[in-house]
Amino acid sequence: MLEVRDVTVSFDGAVVLDRVSLAVGDGEVVALLGPSGSGKSTLLRVIAGLVVPASGSVWLDGRNLTGVPTHRRGIGMVFQDEQLFPHRSVADNVGFGLKMQGLPATDRDRRVDGMLDFVGLPGFGHRHVTDLSGGEAKRVALARSLAPSPRALLLDEPLTGLDRELHDRLAVEVSRILRRAKTTALVVTHDGEEAAILADQVVTMDQLRGDPFSIVELTSAETHPLRAAVLRNDTPSRELALDGDDEPTTVHLGVRDGTGRLIGISTWLLRPPPGSEGDGVQLRGMATAPDVRGQGAGDALLDAGIARVRAAQPDAVLWARARDSAVGFYRRHGFEIVEPGFVDETTGIPHHVILLPPR
Ligand SMILES: CC(C)(COP(=O)(O)OP(=O)(O)OC[C@H]1O[C@@H](n2cnc3c(N)ncnc32)[C@H](O)[C@@H]1OP(=O)(O)O)[C@@H](O)C(=O)NCCC(=O)NCCS
């Protein structure tokens, strides 16, 4: 199993890969699809050890490869601008990795012949690589990367630069070769049709991006700017501090986006629900920045807060005074209205008391 866990890469301050994760099962061929500039080749280079990620890790068969140099990773590579060694024969090219591994010449020759058969080029060993057609050169490159029996194979746009007919024929062929080799393989391509032919599974770069939000604890003062912008906007009250804000048991939870910007706030304080004496936790001051609505920041924050309350106080009643306009949002998380329709005296906005029943 090849795994990429939560990898982030930036070049000159620009984030190229943002918390990307991916898993390729044993013997599985996965195609990674995305437009140029989406970071797919960078991801391949991280796996190969040619780019060091700012954070995150790469694993192969349960071993953390993050600090392991490229040539010790047991990973084969076929790059788009594949350069065969021009002054050497096909056999020398295919046998190159085996020679590096120190395999004796007779075993090497046998393996090279076997690999050439395998990619449909029997008897090509003595030829010069400069005499090969485009399709033959691609197959030699594939044979060269498969010869040392890599534990995983990375292919970066392996079929570009061929005319359409040859491309389509070779795509079917390469797919067959990869399946017969039973090598765990990751193929990067911008061509959806090619991806579908080559791979068992096609994933897009978009799908690999990790949760862009992080949940953080805040001081009460840090909640004020969003309280002002969202909760006190268009209301008669300008009051930003709420009673109970600074009690030692009160928790302010926020959500930050990938750039670290605070885009959501919430306050959780010990307080029984109206008309009750029992243990309760009130959720107050929940708000997300208007320009991020509908992107999941509210969900992430509410889920994190609920999980935290449940873990600390499984029996506490979780409740809130919710704006009429936000009840739909809370309902999605299981809240129910227990006291409908009153106008909140601070904001003049219709509210309901809502409560999350225990599981
Ligand atoms: C309520 C609020 C916190 C929701 O935050 P958000 O960032 O929009 O929430 P998300 O992006 O996580 O939304 C998650 C889902 O809930 C839906 N949703 C959001 N607000 C909703 C609402 N009022 N009613 C119904 N569904 C809602 C979203 O459409 C999204 O659904 P989808 O994934 O199917 O598209 C935010 O709209 C807000 O700050 N509103 C103004 C202040 C406010 O009302 N706070 C609550 C005071 S009690």
The ligand as a Gaussian input file, in Angstrom:
#p B3LYP/6-31G(d) Opt

LIG

0 1
 C      -25.457000      29.839000      10.662000
 C      -24.037000      29.891000      10.175000
 C      -23.085000      29.840000      11.361000
 C      -23.791000      28.692000       9.236000
 O      -22.443000      28.715000       8.825000
 P      -21.970000      28.272000       7.343000
 O      -20.517000      28.574000       7.289000
 O      -22.848000      28.847000       6.312000
 O      -22.230000      26.752000       7.413000
 P      -21.697000      25.621000       6.438000
 O      -21.003000      26.215000       5.271000
 O      -20.949000      24.665000       7.263000
 O      -23.030000      25.004000       5.989000
 C      -23.210000      23.671000       6.087000
 C      -24.505000      23.314000       5.439000
 O      -25.588000      23.923000       6.126000
 C      -26.395000      24.647000       5.215000
 N      -26.879000      25.825000       5.900000
 C      -26.152000      26.873000       6.305000
 N      -26.945000      27.773000       6.906000
 C      -28.197000      27.247000       6.848000
 C      -29.457000      27.700000       7.299000
 N      -29.609000      28.852000       7.931000
 N      -30.523000      26.913000       7.089000
 C      -30.407000      25.744000       6.438000
 N      -29.233000      25.254000       6.002000
 C      -28.144000      26.003000       6.205000
 C      -25.459000      24.962000       4.074000
 O      -26.173000      25.196000       2.881000
 C      -24.630000      23.720000       3.990000
 O      -25.364000      22.687000       3.380000
 P      -24.765000      21.868000       2.157000
 O      -23.479000      21.283000       2.686000
 O      -25.823000      20.864000       1.868000
 O      -24.563000      22.891000       1.095000
 C      -23.739000      31.161000       9.347000
 O      -24.670000      31.219000       8.294000
 C      -23.828000      32.463000      10.104000
 O      -22.833000      32.891000      10.703000
 N      -24.983000      33.139000      10.046000
 C      -25.176000      34.436000      10.640000
 C      -25.099000      34.378000      12.147000
 C      -26.033000      33.380000      12.728000
 O      -27.173000      33.252000      12.361000
 N      -25.519000      32.647000      13.696000
 C      -26.299000      31.748000      14.470000
 C      -26.835000      32.592000      15.571000
 S      -27.786000      31.633000      16.642000

